[in-house]
Amino acid sequence: MSFYFTFKKHFSLIEKRKKIYYVLGLLLFILLGFLKNIGGIEYFLYLFVFLPGLCLMEELQENKIKVSLQSTYL
């Protein structure tokens, strides 16, 4: 029961556009807990490399669009 309240508290503190990454990371963490007998580093790459990479990629694309729009108006 405390997991629910912790999740709810943290979920409310995160920016709206990054909430999907928080949920994906949480689900991946739980899934990897069930699959802990599977060996290999590939499964941890999803949690520690690909998910933060997706979040950064979204921010970089947003910044790129803003810069291109600003340069158009100059």
C-alpha positions in Angstrom: 0.0 0.0 0.0 2.9 2.4 0.7 4.1 1.8 -2.9 0.9 3.3 -4.2 1.2 6.5 -2.1 4.9 6.9 -3.0 4.1 6.5 -6.7 1.3 9.0 -6.5 3.4 11.5 -4.6 6.3 11.3 -7.1 4.0 11.2 -10.1 2.4 14.5 -9.1 5.8 16.2 -8.8 7.0 15.3 -12.3 6.5 17.5 -15.3 3.5 16.6 -17.4 5.5 15.6 -20.5 8.0 13.5 -18.6 5.4 11.4 -16.7 5.3 8.7 -19.5 9.1 8.1 -19.0 8.6 7.7 -15.2 5.8 5.2 -15.8 7.9 3.3 -18.4 10.9 3.2 -16.1 8.8 1.9 -13.2 7.2 -0.8 -15.3 10.6 -1.8 -16.8 12.0 -2.0 -13.3 9.1 -4.2 -12.1 9.4 -6.4 -15.3 13.1 -6.8 -14.8 12.4 -7.9 -11.2 10.3 -10.7 -12.5 12.9 -11.7 -15.1 15.9 -11.5 -12.9 17.0 -15.1 -13.8 17.7 -13.9 -17.4 21.3 -13.0 -17.8 23.0 -10.3 -19.8 23.5 -6.6 -19.8 21.0 -5.9 -22.6 18.0 -5.8 -20.2 19.6 -3.2 -18.0 20.4 -1.0 -21.0 16.7 -0.4 -21.5 16.4 1.0 -18.0 19.6 3.0 -17.7 20.5 4.0 -21.2 17.5 3.9 -23.6 14.9 5.4 -21.4 16.9 8.5 -20.4 18.0 8.7 -24.0 14.4 9.0 -25.1 13.8 11.7 -22.6 16.8 13.7 -23.8 16.0 13.1 -27.4 12.6 14.7 -26.9 14.2 17.8 -25.2 16.8 18.2 -27.9 14.2 18.0 -30.7 12.1 20.7 -28.9 15.2 22.9 -28.5 16.1 22.4 -32.2 12.6 23.4 -33.3 12.7 26.5 -31.1 16.1 27.6 -32.4 15.0 27.1 -36.0 11.8 29.1 -35.4 13.8 31.9 -33.8 16.3 32.0 -36.7 13.4 32.2 -39.2 12.1 35.3 -37.6 15.5 37.1 -37.4 
